[in-house]
Amino acid sequence: MPPKKTKIDFEAELAALESLVAKMEIEMPLDEAITAYEEGIKLHAALSAQLDESEKRLRILSGGEEAEA
């Protein structure tokens, strides 16, 4: 059975975050930097949530206790 499609493509979103960080390391106007920062925060939150969900699934699959909510 093929894996379910995730809400986001983790690798693609991680690449987008890395690209955004690289752009922010170069001088950019303040308004662009703020917009990029906001986007980075959204990407980080989405990636973090997916990692948490994956960790929870792995615990269940390995016979460990389910993560407490």
C-alpha positions as CSV (number, residue, x, y, z in Angstrom):
1,M,0.0,0.0,0.0
2,P,1.5,3.3,-1.0
3,P,2.1,5.9,1.7
4,K,-0.7,8.5,2.2
5,K,0.0,11.9,0.6
6,T,1.0,14.4,3.3
7,K,-0.4,17.8,3.7
8,I,2.9,19.2,2.5
9,D,5.8,17.8,0.7
10,F,8.4,17.9,3.4
11,E,11.4,17.9,1.2
12,A,10.0,20.6,-1.0
13,E,9.0,22.8,1.9
14,L,12.4,22.3,3.6
15,A,14.1,23.3,0.3
16,A,11.9,26.4,0.2
17,L,12.9,27.4,3.7
18,E,16.6,26.9,3.0
19,S,16.3,29.0,-0.1
20,L,14.5,31.7,1.8
21,V,17.2,31.7,4.5
22,A,19.9,32.0,1.9
23,K,18.1,35.0,0.3
24,M,17.7,36.6,3.7
25,E,21.5,36.3,4.4
26,I,22.0,38.7,1.5
27,E,21.1,42.3,2.1
28,M,17.5,43.1,1.3
29,P,15.1,45.9,1.9
30,L,13.4,45.9,5.3
31,D,9.9,45.3,4.0
32,E,11.1,42.3,1.9
33,A,13.0,41.0,4.9
34,I,9.9,41.1,7.1
35,T,7.8,39.4,4.5
36,A,10.5,36.7,4.1
37,Y,10.7,36.3,7.8
38,E,6.9,35.8,8.0
39,E,7.0,33.2,5.3
40,G,9.9,31.5,7.1
41,I,7.9,31.3,10.3
42,K,5.0,29.7,8.4
43,L,7.3,27.1,6.7
44,H,9.0,26.3,10.0
45,A,5.7,25.7,11.8
46,A,4.4,23.5,9.0
47,L,7.6,21.5,8.9
48,S,7.7,21.2,12.7
49,A,4.1,19.9,12.8
50,Q,4.9,17.3,10.2
51,L,8.0,16.1,12.1
52,D,5.9,15.9,15.3
53,E,3.3,13.8,13.5
54,S,5.9,11.5,12.0
55,E,7.6,11.0,15.4
56,K,4.2,10.1,16.9
57,R,3.5,7.6,14.1
58,L,7.0,6.0,14.5
59,R,6.4,5.6,18.2
60,I,3.1,3.8,17.5
61,L,4.6,1.6,14.8
62,S,7.6,0.6,17.0
63,G,5.3,-0.4,19.8
64,G,6.1,2.5,22.1
65,E,3.5,4.6,23.8
66,E,1.6,7.2,21.9
67,A,2.8,10.7,22.5
68,E,0.7,12.5,25.1
69,A,-1.4,15.3,23.8
